[in-house]
Amino acid sequence: MADIKLFKIGNVIDQLASSSVVLERELQVIIEKNMQIFFGVHFLASEYVINGGRIDSIGIDENNCPVIFEYKRSLNENVINQGLFYLNWLLEHKADYKLLVLEQFGKEIANKIDWSMPRVICIAGDFNKYDEEAIKQINRNISLIRYKKFGAELLLFELLNTNTVKPLQINEDAPEVKNYNQKTFADQLKQTSESIRQLYVNIKDYILSLGDDISENELKFYVAFKKIKNIATVQIYAKHIIICLSLNPEDVQIEDGFTRNVKEIGHLGTGDLEIRVTNEKDFERAKSLIEKAYKEN
């Protein structure tokens, strides 16, 4: 696996030494305090006790999906299997998780929990080739993230591999989805026109072509394209497509009927800049903004 080298440049070039052998408790605390900044996940609990173990960190991401963090503290620790065990427990104890969200963020967020794409994020100083191959064989959403510390002030996270599977089937009678009246993304895609479907395929292919670090996550009401965090979400409608980008709208020239600042407006998906795409011409205009979101996130 390629090593990452960091240099301080000036009159003299100085290589900064990295450390990543053992994940210290202090680093876990830093991650938990800044989980939203690092990974787009709202922190819920640390060392969450369940029957049969203790989940290192647990949260809810920007798509309202449950997220489990497991930290590999030693080379011999099988953190992937451990994370899968906790994920399966979570899927069998949704009420416990909902209560946790309810206590932290209230009823509105608790009612928006999306169980279609729960995931495990494994963080370690390093992974071996067997870890990366193993997650390809597992029908669960798992990300491997390597960290490195450079001195006391620099921390690097590298997304090594992510395994994204199809959304889990949800019981439509479950409390988690009763409050939603919108059609699902899959229904919208099925019912829209052929031209809009093809337009979506073109948008999807373009976003994925920006880098092999992008994954496609089909959620209940939209598709999220993400690296570690979302860069864009896409919603399908009868005559147009809505793309929400993780960009500051104040840095973009807003064009009436094409772009919109939705920072203070409730909307499906994530991102503060909304783009309305009705045809290929609109899509061509949107490409530079999509690329900007990719580079800035």
C-alpha positions in Angstrom: 0.0 0.0 0.0 1.4 3.4 -1.0 2.7 5.6 1.8 1.8 9.2 2.2 4.6 11.7 2.7 4.0 15.3 4.0 6.7 18.0 3.6 7.0 21.5 5.0 8.4 23.7 2.4 10.4 26.8 2.9 14.1 27.7 2.8 14.7 24.1 4.0 12.5 21.2 3.0 11.5 19.3 6.1 9.7 15.9 5.9 7.1 15.5 8.7 7.2 12.2 10.4 3.9 10.3 10.5 2.5 8.0 13.2 -0.4 5.5 12.9 0.5 2.4 14.7 -2.0 2.6 17.5 -5.3 4.4 17.6 -5.2 6.3 20.9 -8.3 7.1 22.9 -7.5 10.8 22.4 -7.9 10.4 18.6 -11.2 8.7 19.1 -12.3 11.7 21.2 -11.2 14.1 18.5 -13.1 12.1 15.8 -16.3 12.1 18.0 -16.1 15.8 18.7 -15.6 16.6 15.0 -17.5 13.8 13.3 -19.7 16.1 11.3 -16.7 18.0 9.9 -14.7 14.9 9.1 -17.4 12.6 7.9 -20.7 14.4 7.6 -22.0 12.4 10.6 -23.8 13.7 13.7 -22.3 12.1 16.8 -24.8 10.2 19.1 -22.8 8.1 21.6 -19.4 6.7 22.5 -18.7 3.2 23.8 -22.4 2.3 23.3 -23.1 -0.9 25.3 -25.2 -3.6 23.6 -25.8 -7.3 24.3 -22.5 -8.9 23.3 -20.3 -5.9 23.0 -19.6 -2.2 22.9 -19.9 -0.1 19.8 -17.0 2.4 19.7 -18.9 5.3 18.2 -22.4 5.6 16.8 -24.0 8.4 14.8 -26.5 9.5 12.2 -25.3 10.8 8.9 -26.3 13.7 6.7 -28.7 11.4 4.9 -30.3 10.4 8.2 -28.8 6.9 8.0 -27.4 5.1 11.0 -23.5 4.9 11.1 -21.3 2.7 13.2 -17.6 3.6 13.7 -15.2 0.9 14.7 -11.5 1.6 15.4 -8.7 -0.9 14.7 -6.4 -0.5 17.7 -4.1 -3.5 16.9 -2.9 -5.2 13.8 -4.5 -8.5 14.8 -8.0 -7.0 15.5 -10.7 -8.1 13.0 -12.5 -4.8 13.0 -14.6 -5.6 9.9 -16.3 -8.6 11.4 -16.8 -6.7 14.7 -18.5 -3.8 12.8 -20.7 -6.3 10.9 -21.8 -7.9 14.2 -22.8 -4.5 15.6 -24.6 -3.5 12.4 -26.7 -6.7 12.4 -27.5 -6.0 16.1 -28.6 -2.4 15.1 -30.9 -3.7 12.4 -32.6 -6.0 14.9 -32.9 -3.2 17.5 -34.2 -0.2 15.5 -36.3 1.0 18.4 -33.2 1.4 20.6 -31.4 3.4 18.0 -34.5 5.6 17.4 -34.7 6.3 21.1 -31.0 7.4 21.1 -31.7 9.8 18.2 -34.8 11.0 19.9 -32.9 11.9 23.1 -30.2 13.7 21.2 -32.0 15.5 18.4 -35.7 15.3 19.0 -38.7 13.8 17.3 -38.4 15.5 13.9 -35.0 13.9 13.2 -36.0 10.6 14.8 -38.9 10.3 12.4 -36.6 10.8 9.4 -34.3 7.9 10.1 -33.6 6.1 6.8 -32.8 2.4 7.3 -32.1 1.7 3.6 -28.4 2.5 3.8 -26.9 1.9 7.3 -23.2 1.6 7.2 -20.0 0.8 9.1 -16.9 3.0 8.9 -13.7 1.3 10.0 -10.8 3.5 11.0 -7.2 2.3 11.4 -3.6 3.2 11.1 -3.5 0.8 8.2 -5.3 -2.2 6.5 -3.9 -5.1 4.6 -4.9 -6.3 1.2 -7.1 -9.0 2.7 -9.2 -6.4 4.5 -9.8 -4.6 1.2 -10.7 -7.8 -0.6 -12.9 -9.0 2.2 -15.4 -6.1 2.1 -16.0 -6.7 -1.6 -17.5 -10.1 -0.7 -19.8 -8.7 2.0 -23.3 -7.5 1.2 -23.1 -4.5 3.6 -22.1 -0.9 3.3 -18.6 -0.6 4.7 -15.8 2.0 4.3 -12.2 1.6 5.2 -10.4 4.8 6.3 -6.8 5.0 7.1 -5.5 7.8 9.3 -2.1 9.3 9.9 -1.0 11.9 12.4 1.8 14.3 11.5 3.1 15.9 14.7 0.6 17.3 17.2 -1.5 19.4 14.8 -2.0 17.6 11.5 -4.4 14.7 11.0 -5.0 13.0 7.6 -7.9 10.6 6.6 -7.6 8.6 3.5 -10.6 6.7 2.1 -9.0 3.4 1.0 -12.1 1.5 -0.1 -15.9 1.6 0.2 -18.4 -1.1 -0.4 -21.9 0.1 -1.4 -24.7 -2.3 -1.8 -28.3 -1.8 -2.9 -30.7 -0.2 -0.4 -32.1 -2.6 2.2 -35.8 -3.4 1.8 -37.9 -1.4 4.3 -41.3 -2.3 5.8 -43.5 0.5 4.6 -45.7 0.1 7.6 -42.8 0.8 10.0 -43.0 3.9 12.1 -39.8 5.2 10.5 -41.5 5.9 7.2 -45.1 6.7 8.1 -44.6 10.4 7.9 -43.3 10.5 4.3 -45.8 11.2 1.5 -43.3 11.6 -1.3 -42.8 9.0 -4.0 -39.6 7.1 -3.6 -36.6 7.7 -5.9 -37.1 4.3 -7.5 -40.8 5.1 -8.2 -40.0 8.5 -9.6 -37.3 7.0 -11.9 -39.7 4.4 -13.1 -42.6 6.8 -13.7 -40.8 9.7 -15.4 -40.2 10.1 -19.1 -37.5 8.3 -21.1 -35.8 11.6 -21.7 -35.5 12.4 -18.0 -34.3 8.8 -17.3 -31.6 9.2 -19.9 -30.7 12.6 -18.5 -30.3 11.1 -15.1 -28.0 8.4 -16.5 -25.8 11.0 -18.1 -25.6 13.0 -14.9 -24.8 9.9 -12.9 -22.1 8.8 -15.3 -20.5 12.2 -15.3 -20.4 12.5 -11.5 -18.9 9.0 -11.1 -16.3 9.8 -13.8 -14.9 12.6 -11.7 -12.9 10.1 -9.6 -12.8 6.5 -8.4 -13.3 7.8 -4.8 -17.0 8.5 -5.5 -19.7 6.1 -4.5 -23.3 6.0 -5.5 -25.8 5.6 -2.6 -29.5 5.1 -3.6 -31.6 6.2 -0.6 -35.4 6.3 -0.2 -36.0 9.6 -1.8 -32.8 10.5 -3.6 -29.4 9.3 -4.7 -26.3 10.6 -2.8 -22.9 10.7 -4.5 -20.2 10.9 -1.9 -16.6 10.6 -1.1 -16.3 10.5 2.6 -19.1 13.1 2.7 -21.8 13.9 0.2 -20.8 16.0 -2.8 -24.2 15.9 -4.5 -27.7 14.5 -4.1 -30.0 13.9 -7.0 -33.9 13.8 -7.1 -36.0 12.8 -10.0 -39.3 14.4 -11.0 -41.7 14.1 -13.9 -40.2 16.9 -16.0 -36.9 17.8 -14.3 -34.1 16.7 -12.1 -32.9 18.5 -8.9 -29.2 18.4 -8.0 -28.2 19.7 -4.6 -24.5 20.4 -4.3 -22.3 20.7 -1.2 -21.3 24.3 -2.1 -21.6 27.7 -0.5 -24.3 29.4 -2.5 -22.7 32.8 -1.7 -19.7 31.7 -3.8 -21.9 31.1 -6.8 -23.8 33.5 -9.1 -27.5 32.5 -8.6 -29.5 32.3 -11.9 -33.2 32.5 -11.6 -34.8 29.2 -12.7 -31.5 27.4 -12.8 -29.7 27.7 -9.4 -31.2 28.5 -6.0 -29.9 29.1 -2.5 -31.6 26.5 -0.2 -29.5 26.9 2.8 -32.4 28.2 4.9 -35.1 26.2 3.1 -36.1 22.7 4.0 -35.5 20.3 1.1 -34.8 16.6 0.3 -31.2 15.7 -0.1 -28.2 17.6 1.2 -26.2 20.6 0.1 -27.1 24.3 0.1 -26.9 24.9 -3.7 -29.8 23.6 -5.8 -29.6 23.2 -9.5 -32.7 22.5 -11.6 -31.9 20.5 -14.8 -34.6 20.0 -17.4 -32.4 19.1 -20.5 -28.9 18.5 -21.7 -28.2 22.2 -22.1 -28.9 22.7 -18.4 -26.7 19.7 -17.6 -23.8 21.2 -19.6 -24.2 24.4 -17.5 -24.2 22.4 -14.3 -21.0 20.4 -15.0 -18.6 23.1 -13.8 -20.5 23.4 -10.5 -20.6 19.7 -10.0 -16.8 19.5 -10.6 -16.4 22.4 -8.1 -18.3 20.5 -5.5 -16.1 17.4 -6.1 -12.9 19.4 -5.7 -14.0 21.2 -2.6 -15.3 18.2 -0.6 
